[in-house]
Structure formats: structure tokens, C-alpha cells
Amino acid sequence: MIAMTDNEQSARVAQRVQSSREELVERLTRAIRDDGTVEPLPGLRLRRASVPTGLGHGVSFPSLCVIAQGSKELLLGDSRYRYNPAQYLISTAALPIASRVVGASPERPYLGIVLKLDSTLVGSVLVEAGHRAPRSATAITAIDVSALDVSLLDTVVRLVRLLE
């Protein structure tokens, strides 16, 4: 067996990410044809916007938010979280927020997914997996944006496939 070089591995991962993103856009475009929000399954929201939106106010809930196309901004107090298809947003608590779609056009509409998380279930999975609570309170944030790796992206794509 021939070992792949780091460059070959990176190219494969990049190709897999691109393919998964394209599939996610295609499936969401079919699932939500008009601007607005739909909930095809309890706790799974899909959103489409063909133009940037105004600032909407609400309350966050424990959730995983992934963007297939476009970009979004969320405000929590003095903190601003911007994210796009290369990132995801995670929220762990109910907090007053404001959010808006900042990247959208009729040709490339914003397409996003919000998966509501059950806090009790997430906690029990973390315990079973052996994850320990952070020792420093400064390491804990209720909302955060992180890079969307290929494994999580593939998982989201598989979830959206189930809609068909």
C-alpha cells in the first residue's frame, strides 16, 4: 500500500468538502424552494433568503447552525458572530440575540440549517464519551463559531438526505 503525501491528503479532503457542500446546497434548494423557514421534522429548521435581511430579535436555544450558502451574523450583547459555509455556530443556552442574513442574492440565496439540541441528551452523551467539564470558567461560552470540518459536514449532509 502506498502512503499518500500530506498534499495528496489535503487535496482529497478539499475535494470531499467541496462535493459535500455542493450536495448540501442542491438538497436544500430542492427542500425549500421559496424564501422563509420550514420545519420538515421537529427540531430541524431550514431557511432560505434571496436577499440580506434586517436585524431580527429573538431568544437562542441549544442548537447547531450550519450554512450551506451565504453568510449570517448573530449579535449577543457586545459580541458579534459572523459565519459562513466554512463554519458552524453552536448555541448552548437561551439568551436574547439579534441576527440577520448578510450574504444572499437571488442567484445565490442564503441556505441554512438549524438543528435543535436536547441539552439533557447532549450532557449524557458527553458523560458517556468521558468528556470532562472545563476547569476554567473562562473557557465556557454559550455561543461560539468554529471551523466546520469534513466529518461534521458529512454528518449534516446525511441528515438532509433523510428528508428525501
C-alpha positions in Angstrom: 0.0 0.0 0.0 1.4 3.4 -1.0 1.1 6.1 1.6 -0.4 9.4 0.5 1.6 12.6 0.9 0.2 15.4 3.0 -0.5 17.4 -0.1 -2.5 14.5 -1.6 -4.4 14.0 1.6 -5.2 17.7 1.8 -6.4 17.7 -1.8 -8.6 14.7 -1.2 -10.2 16.4 1.9 -10.7 19.6 0.0 -12.4 17.7 -2.8 -14.6 15.9 -0.3 -15.6 19.2 1.4 -16.4 20.8 -2.0 -18.5 17.8 -3.0 -20.4 17.7 0.3 -21.1 21.5 0.1 -22.4 21.2 -3.4 -24.7 18.3 -2.4 -25.9 20.2 0.6 -26.8 23.3 -1.5 -28.5 21.1 -4.1 -30.6 19.2 -1.5 -31.6 22.4 0.4 -32.5 24.1 -2.8 -34.9 21.3 -3.5 -36.2 21.1 0.1 -37.0 24.8 0.4 -37.9 26.5 -2.9 -39.2 29.8 -1.6 -37.8 32.3 0.9 -38.7 31.6 4.5 -38.3 28.9 7.1 -39.7 25.4 7.1 -39.6 22.7 9.7 -39.7 19.4 7.9 -39.0 17.4 11.1 -39.5 18.5 14.7 -36.4 20.4 15.8 -34.9 20.7 12.2 -35.4 24.1 10.6 -34.4 25.0 7.1 -34.1 28.7 5.9 -33.8 30.4 2.6 -33.3 34.1 1.9 -32.7 35.6 -1.5 -31.6 39.0 -0.1 -29.9 40.1 3.0 -32.4 40.5 5.9 -32.9 43.1 8.6 -32.0 42.5 12.1 -34.4 40.2 13.8 -34.6 39.8 17.6 -35.3 36.6 19.5 -34.1 34.1 22.0 -31.5 31.5 21.2 -31.9 27.9 22.1 -29.4 25.0 22.3 -28.7 24.3 18.6 -26.2 23.6 15.8 -26.4 26.0 12.9 -24.8 25.3 9.5 -24.9 27.4 6.4 -24.8 25.8 3.0 -24.6 29.0 1.1 -24.4 32.7 2.0 -23.5 34.2 5.4 -25.1 35.3 8.6 -24.4 37.5 11.6 -25.6 37.0 15.2 -25.3 39.6 18.0 -25.2 38.7 21.6 -24.7 41.7 23.8 -21.4 43.3 22.6 -20.3 40.1 20.8 -20.7 39.7 17.1 -20.6 36.2 15.5 -20.3 36.0 11.7 -20.3 32.6 10.0 -20.5 31.1 6.5 -20.3 27.6 4.9 -16.8 27.1 6.2 -18.0 27.4 9.8 -20.8 26.4 12.2 -22.4 28.2 15.1 -23.3 26.3 18.3 -25.6 27.7 21.0 -25.9 26.1 24.4 -28.4 28.3 26.2 -31.5 30.5 25.9 -30.2 34.1 25.5 -31.5 37.3 23.9 -30.0 37.6 20.5 -30.3 39.5 17.3 -29.5 38.0 13.9 -29.5 38.8 10.2 -28.6 37.2 6.9 -25.7 39.3 5.5 -24.8 37.3 2.4 -27.6 36.4 0.0 -28.7 37.1 -3.6 -31.4 35.7 -5.9 -28.6 33.9 -7.8 -27.0 32.5 -4.6 -29.6 32.6 -1.8 -28.7 32.1 1.8 -29.4 28.4 2.7 -29.1 27.4 6.4 -30.0 24.6 8.7 -30.7 24.8 12.4 -30.8 21.6 14.4 -32.3 22.0 17.9 -30.3 20.1 20.5 -31.7 18.4 23.6 -29.5 19.6 26.5 -30.1 16.5 28.6 -29.2 14.2 25.8 -26.1 16.2 24.9 -25.0 16.1 28.5 -25.4 12.4 28.8 -23.5 11.7 25.6 -20.6 13.9 26.9 -20.6 11.9 30.1 -20.7 8.6 28.3 -17.9 9.7 26.0 -15.7 10.6 29.0 -15.6 14.4 28.4 -14.8 16.3 31.5 -16.1 19.8 32.3 -13.6 22.6 31.7 -11.8 23.6 34.9 -11.7 27.3 33.9 -15.0 29.2 33.7 -13.4 31.5 31.1 -13.4 28.5 28.7 -17.2 28.3 28.7 -19.2 30.3 26.2 -22.9 30.0 25.4 -22.5 30.7 21.7 -19.5 30.1 19.5 -18.4 29.8 15.9 -15.9 27.1 14.8 -14.5 25.7 11.6 -16.8 23.1 10.0 -14.7 20.0 9.5 -15.3 17.4 6.8 -16.8 14.9 9.3 -19.4 17.3 10.7 -20.2 18.5 7.2 -20.7 14.9 6.0 -23.0 14.3 9.0 -25.2 17.3 8.2 -25.4 16.1 4.5 -26.5 12.7 5.7 -29.2 14.3 7.9 -30.5 16.3 5.0 -30.6 13.2 2.7 -33.0 11.7 5.2 -35.6 14.4 4.2 -36.0 12.7 0.8 
